[in-house]
Amino acid sequence: MRKLYEKFEALGRHINRGLHQDMYRELVDLAALQRLVPLTRAYHPWSSFAMRPSAISLLINEVYLNGAMQIIECGVGLSTVYTLAATRGRGVRIIGIDDDANWIENIRHACIDEGFDEACYDFICAPIRPYSGSTEQSWYDVEVIQDFMNDHSISNVDLLVVDGPKNKLCEQARMPALPELRRFLNSDHLVVLDDIQRSSETAIAKSWAQSFDMNLRIEHDVGGVGLLRSKGSLKKMVIV
């Protein structure tokens, strides 16, 4: 009987810790949301696919505290809108990659409604294709992305945000992002990988850190993201 009681007691402590953790994360996101919402002129609906508000605040902090001026986003959305809203007049440019043409148009119209300078955003509609001849790995159409980057002389990008493609596409669907886009980044860039709570994203982040000699910081409570920066960087990992 005593052993059964001890098991129930341990289970109660575990549930209590989980509830406290969930509450803390919700409070962190609520505080971030209160800072974000006043930045826009119109209402923009949130969905379960959107980055957490605290993750978006982290992207904005990277602009203000570490001087990020060019951003590549894999998977466009509210992060695009709120980052541009928070950095009006600073010359920040976002190149957004997505496979959904209708969704891109939704975000483009949101940017127009907000009155953002058209020079501050570009969108690449890159359909999903088998990656590097593989039957198991798919990713955005590499040729479409490379053609755009070369035609627009994209280089020295400061921040890579990886929130797409959707995880249901294949196992570790986002793995090709850094290997394919690294050539367009500057030597002291930050990579933000969303949905780090998923085992596939954790594996991707650890693989990138090892392959490209980067420091990895996993933030479950703030943003739910993995942060990667070159080991020789003098810049700090910016946390909300």
N, C-alpha and C positions, 0 to 999 in steps of 0.2 A: 504493500500500500504506500509506503514511504517513497519507494522508487517511482511509483506512478505520480505521486504528488510532485516530486522533483522534476519529472519530465514536463508536467503541466506548468510548473513554475518557470522552467527554462523556455518553454514555448511562449509563455506570456511575456517574458523579457524580450524575446526575439521579435514578437509582434509589436511590442511597444517601441522598440528601436526603429522598426520599419515605418511605423506611423509617424514618429518624430522626424525621420528622414524625409518622408513624403511631404509632411507639413513644412519643413524647412525649405525644400525645393519649391513648393508652391508660393511661399512667402518671397523667396528670391525672385521668382518670375513675376509676381505681382508688383514688387518694387520696381523691377525693370520696365514692366508694362506701363506703369504710371509715368515713367520718364519718356517712354516712346510715343504714346498716343498723342500728346499735345504737339508733336513735331509735324504731323501731317494735316493737310487742309480738309481731307475727306476721310470717311470711314472705310477701312479695308478689312474685310472679313478674315478671321483666323480659322485655320483648319487643323486637323490632326497631323497633316503633313508639314506644317510650318515649323521652322526652327523655334525653339523656346525663346521667349523674350530676353532672358538673361544671356542666351547665346548671341542674339542680335546686338545687345549692348556691348558684348565683348568685341564684336567686329568694329563697332563705332569707336570704342576705346583704342583699338589698334590704329585707327586713323589719327585720332587726336594725340595719343601718347607716343606712338612710334612712327608717325608720319607716313602711313600707308596711303598711296595716291592712286595706284592701279590695282584693281581687284578682278580676279576671275572667279566666277561662281558656277559650279556644276549643280544645276537645279536652281532655277530662279523662283522668286516668290516674295513674301513679305520682308525677308531679309534684304532683298534688293531695294524695295520701296523705302523702308525705314533707314537703311544706311545712307541712301541718297538724301532723304529728308533731313537727317541729322548733320549732313555735311554740305548743305547748300552753300554755294559760293566759294568752296575750297578747292575746286578743280578735280575732285575725286572722280575717277572713271571706273565703271563696272562693265565687264564683258561677261554676259550671262549665257550659259550653255544649257539647252534643254531639248528633249526629244518631242515635246508636245507643242505643236504649233498654236493650238487654240489657247493654251495656258500662257504662252509667250505673249500673244496678243492681249490677253487680260492684263498682264503685268505692264506691257507697253502702254496700254490705255491708262492704267493707274499712274504711270510716270507722266503721261501727258496731262492728266487731271491735276497732278501735283505741281505742274509747271516747271518740271526739271529741264535744265538745258539739255538739248538732244545730244550734245557732245559728251555728256556724262554717262551715257549708257548705250550699249550695243547688245543685240541678242543674236545668238547663233542657234538655228534650229537644226540639230544634228540627229537624224534618226538612229535608232538602235540597230547595230550590226554585229555579226560575229566578230570577236576581237582577235586579230592576228591569226586568222585562219582556224581558230579554235571552235569546236562544236559545243563546248561547255561554258566558255567565257564570252559574254557580250558586253558592249559598251557603246558610247556615242560613235558616230561615223567619224573616224580619225581624219580622213581626207577632207571632209567638210570643215572641220575645225582648223586643220593646218592651212587650208587655202585662205580662210578668213584671217587667221593670224598673220600669215605672210603678206596678204594683200593690204592689210592695215598696219603693217610693221609693228606688231605688238611685241614688246620685250620689256625686261626689267620690271615685271609685275611684282608687287610687294606682298600680296595676300591671295592665297588660294583657298576658297571655301568649297568643301565637297559635301553636298547634300543631295546628290543624285548620281546615277540613276536610282530608281526605286529598288529596294533590297530584294523584292520578290522576283526581279528579273532573272537572277542566277546567284549562286553562292559567291560572296565577296564581289558583288557587282561593281563596287567603286575602286577596286584594286588598281585598274589602269590609270586612274586620274593623275597621280603624281609622276609615274614614269613617262606619260605622254605629254604632260603640260610643264614639266620641270624646265624644259629648254626655254620657256618664255618667262621664267621667274628670275628675279635678281638673286644675287649670291646670299643675301640676308633676308630671306622671305619667311613668312609664317604660313603654315598649313593648318586649317581648321576642319576637322572631320566630324560631322554631326552624327548623332545616334550612337554614341560610343558605348551605350549600355548593351548594345547587341554584340554577341560574341563574334560575329563576322567582322564588324567594324573594329573591334578591339584587335583582332588578328591582323587586319589591314594596317592599323596604326603601328603595331609592333614590327610588322614586316618593313614598312617604310622607314621606321627609325633605324633599323639594322642595315637596310640596303643603302640608305643615303646618309648615314652617320649623323643622325639628328637626335636631339633631346625630345623626349615625349612626356607630356603631362596630361593625365586623364582627369577630367573634371566631371564627375557624376552630378554633383549638387548644383554647380553653377554652369548652366548651359547644356550639360549632357554631351560634351564634345571632347575630342582629343586634340591637343595642341602640339605641333611639331615645329621646331626651329633648329637651324644648324648649330652644332655644338660650339662653333667658334664665335657665335653671335654675341654682341654686347647688349642687345636689346632684351628686355625682360618679357616674360610671358604675362600679358596683361589680363588680369582677372577683374570681374565686376566688383 
